[in-house]
């Protein structure tokens, strides 16, 4: 089936806010511009801040461990490299993540949202040249709304597709059609993306993007309904191009 791009999202600070886009220009072998550009290491992380580079997600503060982070939204001023964060339980905050003083202000802002019994946020970091995606390759996350509807129906209630923290949210496809794309290339807009692997899900998806409270057994529903915890796929940009909402998705 031929799908279309329903929504485009980026997450300037990994696990700390999301922002909708109307269009985006992708480069081959790169993450989405400004997606997971920064990440927040926690105080138990083994991360070399002197030579920052990509690291597995366990090194960072994330929604899987701190459900309240799911309710953060973000707005990025690209030219100024400043991010405005909002959360229903905190005042809005605007920071320049590269500024040490603003880094400290951010830690003061986010710490009250965190469980004091877990590792606490310590510092914002950036890996030169790529975003801090969950994959060890620069990836774009694709979400199929038909699969989301199938899961919501089995769950017995509507939940937001933003729980999956995807980059491209696609509509007009069959449920779970995305799993048939592994190893195939898609043309989306004028860009081409090769689908590499399924996305294995964690506790982050059990939390509401409105309240930051865990309120839906997404993982149990996946296990009971389909025998796995996979939702969505990771793709790699193999040909550059522009993608806008409404563009078609064509498997090649």
C-alpha beads as a LAMMPS data file, in Angstrom:
LAMMPS data file: protein, C-alpha beads

252 atoms
251 bonds

1 atom types
1 bond types

-500.0 500.0 xlo xhi
-500.0 500.0 ylo yhi
-500.0 500.0 zlo zhi

Masses

1 110.0

Atoms # bond

1 1 1 0.000 0.000 0.000
2 1 1 1.093 3.593 -0.593
3 1 1 1.154 5.622 2.583
4 1 1 1.719 9.269 3.359
5 1 1 3.519 11.348 5.955
6 1 1 0.987 12.424 8.569
7 1 1 3.381 14.113 11.007
8 1 1 7.070 14.945 11.387
9 1 1 8.658 15.234 14.834
10 1 1 12.082 16.002 16.203
11 1 1 13.400 15.779 19.756
12 1 1 16.174 18.366 20.230
13 1 1 17.207 17.013 23.665
14 1 1 16.910 13.232 23.834
15 1 1 13.906 12.201 25.997
16 1 1 13.297 15.829 26.973
17 1 1 10.651 17.240 24.665
18 1 1 9.310 16.958 21.130
19 1 1 8.543 19.473 18.399
20 1 1 6.361 19.161 15.274
21 1 1 7.687 20.167 11.844
22 1 1 5.985 20.785 8.510
23 1 1 8.997 19.668 6.490
24 1 1 12.576 18.549 6.856
25 1 1 15.598 18.108 4.588
26 1 1 17.551 14.905 5.207
27 1 1 21.184 14.107 4.406
28 1 1 22.467 10.646 3.567
29 1 1 23.948 8.833 6.543
30 1 1 22.782 11.458 9.026
31 1 1 20.089 11.696 11.662
32 1 1 17.229 14.159 11.225
33 1 1 18.600 17.693 11.654
34 1 1 18.380 18.772 15.301
35 1 1 16.954 15.426 16.421
36 1 1 18.561 14.161 19.651
37 1 1 21.299 16.759 19.085
38 1 1 21.760 16.863 22.859
39 1 1 21.283 14.250 25.560
40 1 1 21.364 14.315 29.355
41 1 1 23.847 12.045 31.097
42 1 1 22.896 10.939 34.612
43 1 1 25.059 10.863 37.708
44 1 1 25.748 7.113 37.387
45 1 1 26.804 7.284 33.737
46 1 1 30.209 6.182 32.516
47 1 1 30.538 8.838 29.870
48 1 1 33.730 10.632 28.881
49 1 1 32.729 14.280 28.692
50 1 1 36.228 15.234 27.485
51 1 1 35.765 13.253 24.249
52 1 1 31.982 13.189 23.759
53 1 1 30.590 10.658 21.309
54 1 1 27.527 8.528 20.686
55 1 1 26.681 6.187 23.585
56 1 1 23.920 3.652 24.346
57 1 1 20.737 5.034 25.875
58 1 1 21.489 3.540 29.311
59 1 1 23.998 6.369 29.823
60 1 1 21.264 8.999 29.649
61 1 1 18.245 10.237 31.572
62 1 1 15.274 8.891 29.607
63 1 1 11.552 8.309 29.702
64 1 1 11.949 4.582 30.361
65 1 1 13.303 5.409 33.839
66 1 1 11.580 8.760 34.447
67 1 1 8.006 8.674 33.151
68 1 1 7.392 12.386 33.782
69 1 1 9.792 13.300 30.971
70 1 1 7.182 12.093 28.455
71 1 1 5.118 15.225 29.098
72 1 1 7.866 17.677 28.068
73 1 1 7.432 19.619 24.830
74 1 1 10.164 21.604 23.108
75 1 1 10.625 24.522 20.754
76 1 1 14.013 25.048 19.109
77 1 1 15.456 28.323 17.821
78 1 1 17.968 26.873 15.367
79 1 1 19.854 30.093 14.687
80 1 1 20.359 30.842 18.383
81 1 1 20.763 27.161 19.390
82 1 1 18.258 27.758 22.169
83 1 1 15.537 25.366 23.329
84 1 1 12.348 26.303 25.172
85 1 1 10.953 23.470 27.305
86 1 1 7.457 23.153 28.755
87 1 1 5.954 20.669 31.210
88 1 1 2.566 20.762 33.001
89 1 1 4.291 20.686 36.401
90 1 1 7.123 23.169 35.742
91 1 1 7.429 26.756 34.504
92 1 1 8.634 27.141 30.920
93 1 1 12.413 27.262 30.557
94 1 1 14.564 28.595 27.708
95 1 1 18.191 27.485 27.579
96 1 1 21.218 27.317 25.341
97 1 1 22.260 23.684 25.977
98 1 1 25.908 24.448 25.113
99 1 1 26.131 27.175 27.770
100 1 1 27.425 25.808 31.126
101 1 1 25.306 28.298 33.089
102 1 1 22.162 27.320 31.201
103 1 1 23.134 23.674 31.595
104 1 1 23.001 24.156 35.357
105 1 1 19.645 25.963 35.086
106 1 1 18.281 23.026 33.125
107 1 1 19.413 20.514 35.773
108 1 1 17.677 22.602 38.445
109 1 1 14.524 22.682 36.297
110 1 1 14.328 18.974 35.458
111 1 1 15.474 17.411 38.747
112 1 1 12.109 17.929 40.522
113 1 1 10.523 15.769 37.809
114 1 1 12.845 12.860 38.592
115 1 1 12.662 9.977 41.080
116 1 1 15.238 10.720 43.820
117 1 1 15.750 6.954 44.229
118 1 1 17.133 6.683 40.690
119 1 1 20.175 8.135 38.960
120 1 1 19.630 11.881 38.611
121 1 1 20.369 14.142 35.633
122 1 1 23.890 15.545 35.701
123 1 1 24.776 17.341 32.472
124 1 1 23.732 17.980 28.870
125 1 1 26.180 16.590 26.297
126 1 1 26.462 16.564 22.523
127 1 1 28.127 14.109 20.152
128 1 1 29.795 16.005 17.292
129 1 1 28.304 15.212 13.909
130 1 1 25.308 13.080 14.888
131 1 1 22.252 12.790 17.067
132 1 1 22.028 10.522 20.110
133 1 1 19.608 8.031 18.574
134 1 1 18.982 4.720 20.345
135 1 1 20.704 2.906 17.461
136 1 1 24.458 2.805 16.958
137 1 1 23.885 4.067 13.408
138 1 1 22.322 7.459 12.577
139 1 1 18.652 6.533 12.280
140 1 1 15.234 7.936 11.475
141 1 1 12.328 6.410 13.408
142 1 1 9.172 5.505 11.434
143 1 1 5.768 4.907 13.072
144 1 1 2.734 3.375 11.325
145 1 1 -0.576 4.841 12.508
146 1 1 -2.456 1.709 11.374
147 1 1 -0.353 -0.385 13.769
148 1 1 -0.973 2.194 16.471
149 1 1 -4.722 1.955 15.940
150 1 1 -4.546 -1.846 16.125
151 1 1 -2.717 -1.637 19.443
152 1 1 -5.123 1.007 20.804
153 1 1 -8.080 -1.187 19.873
154 1 1 -6.615 -4.173 21.699
155 1 1 -5.711 -1.950 24.650
156 1 1 -9.335 -0.797 24.756
157 1 1 -8.632 2.940 24.670
158 1 1 -7.095 5.638 22.536
159 1 1 -3.544 6.675 23.350
160 1 1 -1.324 9.228 21.679
161 1 1 1.038 8.004 18.933
162 1 1 3.549 10.470 20.355
163 1 1 4.335 7.868 23.042
164 1 1 6.495 6.123 20.439
165 1 1 8.740 9.187 20.011
166 1 1 9.025 8.664 16.252
167 1 1 10.341 11.053 13.625
168 1 1 8.007 10.233 10.726
169 1 1 4.431 9.198 11.560
170 1 1 2.876 7.505 8.535
171 1 1 -0.755 6.880 7.596
172 1 1 -2.615 5.035 4.830
173 1 1 -0.783 1.736 5.355
174 1 1 -1.879 -1.683 6.541
175 1 1 -1.321 -2.648 10.198
176 1 1 2.245 -3.872 10.754
177 1 1 3.121 -3.342 7.089
178 1 1 6.292 -1.590 8.230
179 1 1 7.780 -4.904 9.405
180 1 1 7.730 -6.088 5.783
181 1 1 10.066 -3.245 4.873
182 1 1 13.167 -4.554 6.659
183 1 1 16.001 -4.410 4.115
184 1 1 13.908 -2.440 1.630
185 1 1 14.270 1.160 0.502
186 1 1 11.439 3.688 0.716
187 1 1 11.068 6.882 -1.270
188 1 1 9.475 9.494 0.976
189 1 1 9.164 12.886 -0.644
190 1 1 12.419 13.235 -2.575
191 1 1 14.508 11.336 -0.001
192 1 1 15.235 7.610 0.158
193 1 1 15.489 5.644 3.395
194 1 1 16.534 2.018 3.807
195 1 1 14.720 0.258 6.652
196 1 1 17.244 -1.479 8.893
197 1 1 15.470 -3.001 11.900
198 1 1 12.411 -3.115 14.119
199 1 1 12.238 -0.898 17.180
200 1 1 12.136 -2.840 20.459
201 1 1 10.066 -0.901 22.975
202 1 1 10.608 -0.030 26.639
203 1 1 8.648 1.401 29.572
204 1 1 8.741 4.902 28.075
205 1 1 5.653 4.065 26.014
206 1 1 3.569 3.233 29.088
207 1 1 3.525 6.916 30.129
208 1 1 1.092 9.581 28.939
209 1 1 2.528 12.402 26.857
210 1 1 -0.024 14.715 28.490
211 1 1 0.573 13.945 32.179
212 1 1 3.859 12.039 32.317
213 1 1 2.153 9.298 34.358
214 1 1 2.289 5.578 33.529
215 1 1 -1.264 4.693 32.534
216 1 1 -1.212 2.119 29.697
217 1 1 0.306 -1.361 29.456
218 1 1 1.655 -0.954 25.936
219 1 1 4.321 -3.624 26.388
220 1 1 1.923 -6.215 27.789
221 1 1 -0.531 -5.451 24.987
222 1 1 2.151 -6.011 22.347
223 1 1 3.180 -9.284 23.994
224 1 1 -0.388 -10.563 24.374
225 1 1 -1.534 -9.517 20.915
226 1 1 1.493 -10.141 18.739
227 1 1 4.089 -12.012 20.785
228 1 1 6.746 -9.300 20.775
229 1 1 7.567 -5.804 22.061
230 1 1 8.391 -4.282 18.671
231 1 1 6.714 -1.141 17.406
232 1 1 7.915 0.941 14.475
233 1 1 11.145 0.622 12.535
234 1 1 14.499 2.346 12.249
235 1 1 15.675 3.493 8.837
236 1 1 18.852 5.013 7.453
237 1 1 18.858 7.889 4.972
238 1 1 20.500 6.536 1.804
239 1 1 19.643 9.387 -0.585
240 1 1 19.182 13.002 0.515
241 1 1 15.987 14.917 -0.034
242 1 1 13.097 16.901 1.364
243 1 1 10.144 15.386 3.208
244 1 1 6.961 17.291 4.017
245 1 1 3.678 16.343 5.652
246 1 1 1.381 14.840 3.035
247 1 1 4.232 13.344 0.980
248 1 1 3.759 9.787 -0.246
249 1 1 5.665 6.756 1.050
250 1 1 6.638 4.404 -1.766
251 1 1 8.517 1.113 -1.229
252 1 1 11.012 0.652 -4.080

Bonds

1 1 1 2
2 1 2 3
3 1 3 4
4 1 4 5
5 1 5 6
6 1 6 7
7 1 7 8
8 1 8 9
9 1 9 10
10 1 10 11
11 1 11 12
12 1 12 13
13 1 13 14
14 1 14 15
15 1 15 16
16 1 16 17
17 1 17 18
18 1 18 19
19 1 19 20
20 1 20 21
21 1 21 22
22 1 22 23
23 1 23 24
24 1 24 25
25 1 25 26
26 1 26 27
27 1 27 28
28 1 28 29
29 1 29 30
30 1 30 31
31 1 31 32
32 1 32 33
33 1 33 34
34 1 34 35
35 1 35 36
36 1 36 37
37 1 37 38
38 1 38 39
39 1 39 40
40 1 40 41
41 1 41 42
42 1 42 43
43 1 43 44
44 1 44 45
45 1 45 46
46 1 46 47
47 1 47 48
48 1 48 49
49 1 49 50
50 1 50 51
51 1 51 52
52 1 52 53
53 1 53 54
54 1 54 55
55 1 55 56
56 1 56 57
57 1 57 58
58 1 58 59
59 1 59 60
60 1 60 61
61 1 61 62
62 1 62 63
63 1 63 64
64 1 64 65
65 1 65 66
66 1 66 67
67 1 67 68
68 1 68 69
69 1 69 70
70 1 70 71
71 1 71 72
72 1 72 73
73 1 73 74
74 1 74 75
75 1 75 76
76 1 76 77
77 1 77 78
78 1 78 79
79 1 79 80
80 1 80 81
81 1 81 82
82 1 82 83
83 1 83 84
84 1 84 85
85 1 85 86
86 1 86 87
87 1 87 88
88 1 88 89
89 1 89 90
90 1 90 91
91 1 91 92
92 1 92 93
93 1 93 94
94 1 94 95
95 1 95 96
96 1 96 97
97 1 97 98
98 1 98 99
99 1 99 100
100 1 100 101
101 1 101 102
102 1 102 103
103 1 103 104
104 1 104 105
105 1 105 106
106 1 106 107
107 1 107 108
108 1 108 109
109 1 109 110
110 1 110 111
111 1 111 112
112 1 112 113
113 1 113 114
114 1 114 115
115 1 115 116
116 1 116 117
117 1 117 118
118 1 118 119
119 1 119 120
120 1 120 121
121 1 121 122
122 1 122 123
123 1 123 124
124 1 124 125
125 1 125 126
126 1 126 127
127 1 127 128
128 1 128 129
129 1 129 130
130 1 130 131
131 1 131 132
132 1 132 133
133 1 133 134
134 1 134 135
135 1 135 136
136 1 136 137
137 1 137 138
138 1 138 139
139 1 139 140
140 1 140 141
141 1 141 142
142 1 142 143
143 1 143 144
144 1 144 145
145 1 145 146
146 1 146 147
147 1 147 148
148 1 148 149
149 1 149 150
150 1 150 151
151 1 151 152
152 1 152 153
153 1 153 154
154 1 154 155
155 1 155 156
156 1 156 157
157 1 157 158
158 1 158 159
159 1 159 160
160 1 160 161
161 1 161 162
162 1 162 163
163 1 163 164
164 1 164 165
165 1 165 166
166 1 166 167
167 1 167 168
168 1 168 169
169 1 169 170
170 1 170 171
171 1 171 172
172 1 172 173
173 1 173 174
174 1 174 175
175 1 175 176
176 1 176 177
177 1 177 178
178 1 178 179
179 1 179 180
180 1 180 181
181 1 181 182
182 1 182 183
183 1 183 184
184 1 184 185
185 1 185 186
186 1 186 187
187 1 187 188
188 1 188 189
189 1 189 190
190 1 190 191
191 1 191 192
192 1 192 193
193 1 193 194
194 1 194 195
195 1 195 196
196 1 196 197
197 1 197 198
198 1 198 199
199 1 199 200
200 1 200 201
201 1 201 202
202 1 202 203
203 1 203 204
204 1 204 205
205 1 205 206
206 1 206 207
207 1 207 208
208 1 208 209
209 1 209 210
210 1 210 211
211 1 211 212
212 1 212 213
213 1 213 214
214 1 214 215
215 1 215 216
216 1 216 217
217 1 217 218
218 1 218 219
219 1 219 220
220 1 220 221
221 1 221 222
222 1 222 223
223 1 223 224
224 1 224 225
225 1 225 226
226 1 226 227
227 1 227 228
228 1 228 229
229 1 229 230
230 1 230 231
231 1 231 232
232 1 232 233
233 1 233 234
234 1 234 235
235 1 235 236
236 1 236 237
237 1 237 238
238 1 238 239
239 1 239 240
240 1 240 241
241 1 241 242
242 1 242 243
243 1 243 244
244 1 244 245
245 1 245 246
246 1 246 247
247 1 247 248
248 1 248 249
249 1 249 250
250 1 250 251
251 1 251 252
